[in-house]
Amino acid sequence: MKTGDRVKPTVVPLRRPYPEIALGALMFMGCAAFFAHRASTNDRGLILNGIIHFDPGGADTFYTVMALLSLGIAGLALAGALRVAQIKEFRILVGPKSVTFPAGPLYRAKEVTVPLDRIVAVETQPAAKPVTLVVREDDVAYAIPSRWFTGGWSAREAAEVIIARVRGGTMS
């Protein structure tokens, strides 16, 4: 048995981003309602930044398209909330051979597992006041927002644990 096999996994609990997803969905539903109302009551046309001019019919089409786009984005937010709810354990698991963490709300996979030997960089961005933990695997970068961290963990502390494990340390 190798030394790395005896290392206990480190669990970093994360908070599910329901408030942010709900706020985004609510804002885009409001945008959809606004544009739908403008499309149904418009009688003037529209001038965008003094460059693009729409007659009343063109403005109705523009407002309708904007309403549909806003409604689509709100639907994606609700689908993202459903996707986050399907993840059994919302956490980062730093094991002896890999790191597992939740994928973004709209990724195909629910969780991402990156073998430690494939990790080329672990960083917080920006470095001064970490907003995001970034794990880089070859040509792919995975981001974990710092607002997901809870339970006394910060993005910087999680990065240190992952870096120690990649280097062969047992920091937990």
Secondary structure, DSSP 4 states (H G I P E B T S, - for coil): --GGGGPPPEEEEB---HHHHHHHHHHHHHHHHHHHHHHHH--S-EEETTTEEE-HHHHHHHHHHHHHHHHHHHHHHHHHHHHHHT-S--EEEE-SSEEEEEPPTTSSSSEEEEEGGGEEEEEEESSSS--EEEEEETTEEEEEEGGGB-TT--HHHHHHHHHHHHTT----
